[in-house]
């Protein structure tokens, strides 16, 4: 992943979920409460959550009100490994 804003959001959400393993919220709630200091755009937050979902770090649940909520689906080690992988410089061949 090369988008630094999205990478920052992934790191922040992963760290939040490590500290708050039972957390579950909408994308709006995540942006407002979990990572408010990043001032993430809705597009960047959506891309970060999509990447985390595709990577098996979070799962998406549809609530009775129809809104999508996200919660952790990975272990601490998986979250740490994903964040560390984002921080490593990519080598090009």
Secondary structure, DSSP 8 states (H G I E B T S, - for coil): ---HHHHHHHHHHHHHHHH-TT-EE-HHHIIIIISGGG---HHHHHHHHHHHHHTTSEEEEE-TTS-EEEEE-S-HHHHHHHHHHHHS-----
